[in-house]
Amino acid sequence: MSGIIEIENLSKQYGSGTRALDDVSLSIREGEILALLGPNGAGKTTLISIICGLVVPTSGTVRVGGHDIRTDWRAARRLIGLVPQEIALEPFESVIDSVRYTRALYGEPPDDAHVEAVLRSLALWGKRDAATRELSGGMKRRVLIAKALSHRPKVLFLDEPTAGVDVVLRREMWDVVRDLRRSGVTIILTTHYLEEAEEMADRIGVIDKGKLALIQTKAEMMGEFGRKTLVIELDTALPALPAGLARPGLALSDDGASLAYDYDTKAERTGIARLLGDLAQNGVGVRDISTTQSSLEEIFMNLVSETPRVSA
């Protein structure tokens, strides 16, 4: 089944010779939250800008809801809402008029019932008559989302939606995004907060040097690239690792009070049972055992330093 957004062999090269996107193909499923990660200059904003009709690609095709963004651009753009990273609002315009104006730009007739529903869903109804310059940074970002939803788009792009927002407001924004997904909106977000992607996204795409390095669900990514570490706290500190325990992936802490064993969760045998047996055989007492797993940040840093590859 085709996705709500279909991208095929998309490339963008600027006149300076900079290749911002290099043969990117991607299918985005209806109703999912997709997080796009990548270092600065990786091509994330260029990709979003092309889909939204703000930048013309050098080659390749993009279809939104079956509509080609170049040959059927009006229909494609009606399906899209964009929340930019920069907060750009008319400072003296009221919240409700700002949302009404954006709806009109899409050629939609007045619908104050829908505008009210959008503002209420974003906890903005009480601020509807306030000038946007009077709002906090978090509230201004909510206004940007309200404007993007004013024409009932099927797809919402969020470019760094929580940049510069404090932790409390960031959590509130996450709740807003989840509510939007539950209402059937497909959401594509770019973020530098990797915990944001780990918390919210159904799938994660990594873009590096203009190429799509990987696109997977969080579970697939953590399972394939994540490694676990078994931490063993010892009854008595060891001055050195006994020869009978030496093996790849096992290290003694500087204070000799614990062992750390890195293992692959996908391996047929992790080696944990043998390690515990060898500990007993060498007379090493164990006080406690715990495990930790690679974070998304560690996986991301490894991916962007490797040769790009794509998973379905």
N, C-alpha and C positions, 0 to 999 in steps of 0.2 A: 504493500500500500504506500502511495506516495505521501510525502510530508506536506505540511502547509507551506513550507519554504523549500524549494529545490534549487541548489546551486551546483552548476556543472562547469568545471574547467575554467574557473574565474581567475583572471589576471588583471593587474593594474600596474602599468609602468608610466611614470611621469616623464615630462620632457627632459628633466635633468638626468634621466637614466636610472633613477631609483625605482626598483621593482618592489612595490608595496605589497602586492599579492602575487602568488606564483602557483597557478593551476590548482586552485582550491575547489574541491567538490564536497558538498555537505547536504544532508537531508535533515530538516528540523521537523520533529513530530508535533502534530496538533495537541495542544494542552500541556506540553512539557515546559519545564524550566531548564534552559540550557545556559551554562556559564561559560563564557569565553575568557580564557586566561592567556597571558603572554606578557613578556617584558615590554617596556616602552618602545614604540617604533616597530612592534611585531607585525602590525597590519590589522589589529582588531577594529579600530575606528574606521579605517578605509573600507573594511568589509561591511560594517553597518551602514556607512554612508552610501555605498553602492546599492545595497538592498533598499534603502529609503529614498533612492533617487537623487541624492545630493552630489554624487560623484559618478562619472561615466566610466565604465570598465574598458580596458583595452581589448579584452576578449572574454569569451565565456557567456553563459546565460544564467539568469536568475528568474524564477517564477514564484509568485506569492499567491497562494490560493488558486493556482493554475494560470495566473495572469503574468505574462512576460513584463518585466519592469521597464522595458524600452518600447515595445510595440503596443502594449496595453497598459500604459503607465497610470492612467487615471484609476482604473479598477484596482490595480495593485496597491497604489498609495492609500486608497480608501480603507484598506485592510490593516494599515500600519499606523501605530502610534509610537512616537519617539520622545524619550525623556533625555535631553542632553546633559552632559556633565556640568556645563556652565549654567549658572542660574541667571537667566535673562528674562526679566519681567518688567512691564511698564510700572514704574514705582508708584504712580498716583492712581492707577486703575484698581477698582475693587476686585476682589477674588472672583465673584460670580460673573462680572462683566468680562474678565479675562478669559474665563472658560467659555462663556457664550461666544466671544469673538473668535476663538480658535475653532469652535464648532462651525461657525459661519464660513471660515476660510476653506473648509472642506465641502462647501456647498450644501450643507445640511440645513434644513429648516429649523426655526426656533423650537426648542423642546425643553422647557424649564423643569418639567417633571424628571427628565433624564439628568439634567444638570444638577438638580437637587439630590438625586440618588447618588450621583458620583461624589458630590461634596460630602454627603453624609457618610458614605463608605470610607472616606479618607479623613473623617473627623474635622472637616472644614466648614460645615454648615454654620456653626456658630461664628465663623470669621468671614462669612460671605460678603458682608458689606465693608470689611476692612480693606484699606489700601495695602497693596502687596508690600510696600516699603515698611509697613508696621509689623510684619511677620518675622518670626525667628527663621534661622536657616533651615531647620527641619520642616517647618510649615511651608516655606517657599518651595522646597522639593516636593511636598505633597501637592502644591498647586500645579507644578510642572506635570505631575502624574495625572492630575485631574484634567488639565488641558489636553494631554495625550489621549485620554479616554473619552473626550467629549463627543467623538463621532462614532463610538462603539467599535473600535478596531478589534480584529481577531488576533493581532500580533502586537506585542509591546516590547520595544527596545529600551533598555535601561543602561545608559552609559555611566558607569561609576556612580550608582544611585546614592551611595552613602559616603561619598568623599567629603571629608571635612565635618562629618556629623558625629556627635558624641555617642558613646556606647549605648546609652538608653534609647536615643532616637534611632540608632541603627537597628536595634532589636525591634522597635515599633515598625520600622520600614520593612523588615523581614516579614512581620505579620501581615502587612499590607500586601506584599508580593504573594504570599501564600493564599490570601483571600482572593486575589485576582486570578490565580491559577485555578482555584476551586470554582470560579465563575466561568471557566472555559477559555480564558485568555492564554495564549502561548507567550512565554516570556523568554527573551534573550538578554542576558546581562553581562556586562564586562565589569570586572572588579579587580582591585589589587589586594583586597582582603581575602586571603585564601580560606579563612574560616567561614567567610560568607558563602563561598561556593560550596564548601563541604557541608554547610548547614542546610542550604536551600535547593541546590541544583539536583535535577534528576540525572542529567548527563553533563560531562565536563569536556570542553574542547580546548586544546592547547595550540596556540598559534605562535610560531617563531620564525623570524626571518621571512615572513610572507607566506609560509607554508603551514598547512594544517598538520601538526605533528601527531595528533592523537585525538580521537573522539570516543569516549566510553562512559558507561555509567560509573558512579562512584564506587560501587561494589566491585565492578570489573577492574577498575584502576587500582584500587587498594589491594585486590587479590593478586593481580599480575605484578604490580611494581612494589607493593608494600612488603616490607620484611618485618618480622617480629623479633623482639629481643627478650630472652628469658633472663630475668635478674634473680640471682640466687644469693640471699644473705646468709653468711656463714656464722656458725656458733663461735668459732675462734678465727681471728685474722691469720692469714697465711703470709709468710715472708716472701714466698715466690710460688708460682704455679708448679705443682708436682709434675714430674715428667709423665706420669701415668694419666694425666688429665689433658695434656697438650693436644690440641686439635684446631683446625681452621674455625674461626668465628668465636672462639672462647678467649676472654681476656679477664685478667685479675685487676680489680680497682687499685688505685694508687695506695689506698690505706690497707689493702689486703683483706677488707671485710666483706667483699662481695665479688661475685663472678657475673659477667655479662656474656650471654651466648646468643649470637645472631643466627637465625635459621629461616629457611624459606618455607612459607606456609603451604606452598603448592607441591613441595617435594614429597615423593612417596614415603620417605622416612626422614623425619626431622632430626633424629639423633638425640632427642631429649631423653628417652628411656635409657639409652646406653650411657649418656652422660651422668644421669642420676645413679646408675649402677656403679659407674667408675668412681663417683664421689664416695659412695659407701665402701667400696673396695679399698680406697686409699685412706680411709679413716677420716674423711672430711665431713663434719657435722653440718646440717642445714637448719637454719633458723626459720627462713621464710622464702617463698617463691612468688614472683609476680611476672607479668608480661607487659610489654609496651609495643606499640605498632608505629610504623613510619607514618608521619603526618602527611597531609596533602602537600604542604609546603616543601617537605623533603623530596617527595615524588616530583613535584613541579620543577624544582631546581635541577634535579637529575635529568628530566626530560628535555629542558631547553638547552642542555649542554650536549645532547646526543643527536645523532642523525635523525631527522624527522621521519615519522612513519605514521600510518593511519590504521585504526581498527574500526570495524563496523559498529 
